[in-house]
Amino acid sequence: MIDSGRPQPQITLPDFRNLGVMLRILVIAEVANLGSLVAHSPEGFFVLPEAANWGFIFEAAVLATVLALFVLSPWLAKAPYPRGVVLVTGLVSLVAAGFDVGMRTLVGAGSPESAVKAAVLAALLAGLILGYFNWRQRVLSPALAEARLMALQSRIRPHFLFNSINTVLSLVRQDARQAEAVLLDISDLFRVLLAEPRSLVPLADEIRLARSYLEIEQLRLAERLRVKWDCAGAPLDASVPILLLQPLLENAVRHGVEPAAAGGDVLVSIGARDRMLCIEVRNSIHDSAAEASAGNRIALANIRERLDLHFDSEAQLRTFEKDAQFVVRVRLPLTECHPGRSPSNPGA
């Protein structure tokens, strides 16, 4: 059960440059417009086929508003939330009134009352949309994000802890310093797993945690585990969801290396391209590939849901098999890490 006494995340404006946010704005605006037409028309739903013939002004105003919000998004994001709401509402009203005056002037049917009506309706629609994003951030996403993160944290398998302890015990008499180093790695790993749930962390922290995990497994599996890192161009200050990389590597080790007598390879590639952070984890496929795919499913579904919560439709996770390897490819927007950022408001 989630502790209701925990502080709620700071409410901020949505990221108007996020594809998912823009699509939601367009959908809500269209649904509200059609609903208003049906409610005020004596013909009811029969008015819908004719709506496209005289809805050009509305469509153009909505698209112009979305474009204006896209351009001004960085500036709006700096404003406190109440002021930001006023600025967005005022901007939407001005665009709507301007389009109404301009288009009706062209056809010789303009009037001040019509422009005021367009501005008021646009302000109400803006309030509806901002209220939706506020609700989504305050009520839905924080609870889901914390629940998903807690579920992921609880996934740490007992066999990993037991194997790690056995590895330390075997090293105590042979190499006390190495045993101490392993205990420190275990401590770092479980400190993160059991810590208060956070939203986003620097990529450098995720890589450090993943390396600690692999160092522990390397001692246990020795030459059976062959790891190759390709992170030369990785943007270490990029923000990523906590516990993004370690579960992928855990699956790769458990399903791609452990079952094979000769072990297997794990390749980790991290880089940036076209303002996107790209993470790819590959592992060898053994004879029980079907079992491996089934075992991967829980962690992958969990990560995919958390990516959706953090970055909406701009992030993606793909899995496929290529050249006798199981590949997990993650792409997410490239942004610098801000520790207090809310997972429910992409790009805020």
N, C-alpha and C positions, 0 to 999 in steps of 0.2 A: 504494500500500500504506500502511495506517495505521501510524504510528509507535507501537509498543507501549510505548515508553519514556515516553510522555506520561502525566501523572498522571491517575488515574482520578477520575471525578466523585465527590463526597461522597455516600454512600448516605444517604437519608432515607426516612421513612415516606411511603407514597403519600398523595395528597390524598383523604381520604375524602368530600369534597364534590364530587368530580369524577364526572360521570355515568358515564363509561367505567369508572372504578375501581369504583363501586358495582355496575355490571352484571357486571363480572368476578368480584367477590366472590360475588354471587348465583349465577352460573353454576358457579363452582368448588365452592361449597357444595352445590348441588343434584347435581352430577355425583358428588362424593365421597359424598354420602348414598345416592344410588341404587346406586353401585358397592358400598358397604358392605352394603346390603340384599341385593343379588344374590349377593355373595360368601358371606354368612352364612345364606342361605336355601336349604333343600334343594330348593325349587322352581325355583331359578335365576331366569331372566328372567321366568318366569311370575308372579313376585311383584309385578312392576311395576304391573299394573292395580290391585292392591289397596293399593299404597303410599299413595295419596291418602286412603284411608279412615282411616289411623291415623298420618299424618305431620303432623298439625296442630301438635303441640308443636314439632317441628323447624322448620317453616315460620315459626311465630310467633317462635321464638327467633332465627332468622336475621334476620328483618325488624327485630326489636327491637335486635339487635346493630348492624345497619347504621344504624339511626336514632341509636343512642347514639354511634357513631363519627362520624356526620355532625355531631352537636351538639358533640362534644368535639374535633373535628378541629383547630381553631386552637390549642387548648391542647396537644394531642399533638404538633403540628408543632414546638413550641418545645423539646421534650425531645430530648436526644441519642438517636441511633438505638438503641443497646442498651437504654436505659431505656424508650424508646418501644415497643420490641418487648415488653418485660415488661409495660408498662402495657396495651397492646392485648390481649395474651394473657390477662392477669388480668381485664380487663373482659369479654372474651368468655366466659371460664369462669364468672364471677359471673352473667352474664345467663343462660347455659345452665342453671346449677344452680338459679337462682331460678325460671326457667320450669318446670323439671322438678318442683321441690318444689310450686310453686303449682298447676300443672295436675293433678298426681297427688293432691294434697290434696283438690282439688275432687271427684275421683272415688273418693277413699278408698283409693288404692293407692300412697301415697307411702312412700319409704324412704330413709334416709341413703345406702345403697349406690348407689341409682339416681341420686341427685344428684351423688355423687362421680364416677360413671361418665360422666354428662353433662358435668361440668366437664372431665374429662380428655380426652374426645373432642373437646370444643369447643376446648381448648387445642391439641390436635394439628392440628385443622382450621385454626385461626388460624396456627399455625406453617407449615402447607402454603401457605396463601394469602400470608403475608408472605414466605415463601421464593420464591414465584413472582414477586412484585413486585420482590424483591431481584435475582433473576436477570434479569428484564426490564430493570431499570435498569443493572445492572453489565455485562451481557454484550451484550444485544441493542441497546438503544436508543442508547447512546453511539456504538457503531460505525456504526450506520445514520445517526445524526444527522450525524456527521462526514463520512461518505461522501457523503450528500446535499448537505451544505454545500460540500464540495470540488468535487462535480460542478457545482453551481450557480456557484461561483466560476470554474470553467474555461469557463463559457458566455460570458464576455465576448467579444464578437465582434471579430475583427481589424479589420473595416471601421470599427468605432467608433473604435478607436485611430488608424487611418490618417486618417480624416476629421477627428478632433480635431487631429492634428498639422498637417494641411493648413490647418485653420482658424487655428491659431496662426501658421503661416508667413504667411498672408495678412494677419494683423493686426500683425505685427512692425513693418513700415514705416509702417502707417497709424496705429496706436494702440498704442504699446508697453505702456502701463499695462493696457489691456484684454487684450493678449496675455499679460501676466504673471498677470492674474486668471484667465484660462482655464487656464494651466498649473497654478495652485494648485488649481483645481477638479479638473483631471485627476489631480493628485497625491493629493488627498483621496479621490477615487473609487477609485483603484487601491490606495491604502494599505489601504482597507477590504477590497477584493477579494482582496488578497494577504496579509492579516493572518492571524495564528493564528486558527483557527475559534473563534468564541464561540457561546454559546447564545442568550441574549436580550439585547436592548439597549433603551434608552429610545426611545419613539416620536419624540422630538425629534431624535435622531441619525439615524433613518431618513428623516425629512422633510428634514433638512439635506443628507443625501447625495443624496436624490432631486432636490432643488432644484439642487444642483451639477451633476448629470447633465443636467437640462433646460436649464440656462443654457448648457452647452456645445452642446447640440443647437439651442438657440435662435439662437446665433450662426451656425451652419451653415445652418439652414433659414429663418432670418429670419421674415418675415411668414407663411410657409407653416405654421409651427407656432404654434398659438394655444392657450395653456394658461390654465386657470382653476382656482384653488385655493379650496376651501371648508373651511377648517380652524379656523374661529373657536372652535368648541367642542371642539377636539381635546384629550384628556388627554395632555399632552406627557410625563408621567412614566410612562405605561403601558408595560408590557413587551411587545415584539414580537420574533419571530424575525428575526435579522439578514438583510439583503438580502430583505426581503419586498416593499417598495414599488418599488425601482429596476427589478427585472426586469419588473414589470407595466407601468411607464412605458416601458421599452425596447421592449416588444412593441407598445405603443400607438403609439409614434413610428414604428417600422419598418413595421408592417402597416397603420396607420391614417392616417399623415401622409405618409411618404416616397413611396408609390406614386401619390398623387394630385397632379396638376399644380397644383391650387389649394391644396394642403395639407390640413390638417384640424384638428379641435379635440380637445383632451385635457382632460377634466374630472376633478379629483381632489377627492373629498369624504371627510372624516375626522371622526368624531364618536363619541359614546358614548350608548348607550341600553339601559336595562334591564340594567345591569352588564355590557354587552357593548361591545367596541370594534368599530366598523363602518368599514370602508375600502372605498371604491368608486372604481374607475377606469373612465372611459368614453372611447372614441375613435370618431371618425367611421369609417363603413364605406364603403370604395371599391368599385369594380367587382369586384375580386378578393377578395371576402369569404371565399370558400372557402379560398383560399390563406392568408389571414390567420389563419383558425381553425386550420389545420394548423400554422402557424408558432408559434401561441400554446401548442400542446399540451404541448411539452416543459417549458417554464417553469412552466406551471400545474400539471402533474403533480408537478413537483419541489416546488413550494410547498405543494401539498395534502399530500404525504407528510410534509413537515416540520411542518406544522400538526398532523397526527395525532400525530407524535412528541412535540411540545411540550404539546398540550392535549387529546389523545385525541379523544373524540367530541364535545367541547364546542365545537370550532372547525369552521368550514365555509367552503368556497370554492365559489361559484356563478358560472356564466357564462351569459349570454343576450344576445339582440339585442332592442333596443327603440328605436323612433323613429330608425331608421337609425344606431344606435350599437351598438358591441360593449361590453358591460358585464361587468366583473369585480367581484364583491362578496365581501368577506372579512369574516367575523364571528369573533371570538375573545374569550375571557373577559377582563374588564378587571381587570388586576392591576398593582401597582406593580413597577417593574423592580428586581431584585436581581441584580447582576452575576455572582455565582457560582452561580446556580441551574442545576440540571441539566435538560437537555431531555427526559430520559427519565422524569421524575417529575412529571406535571402538577400544578401548583399547590403544589409543595413549597416 
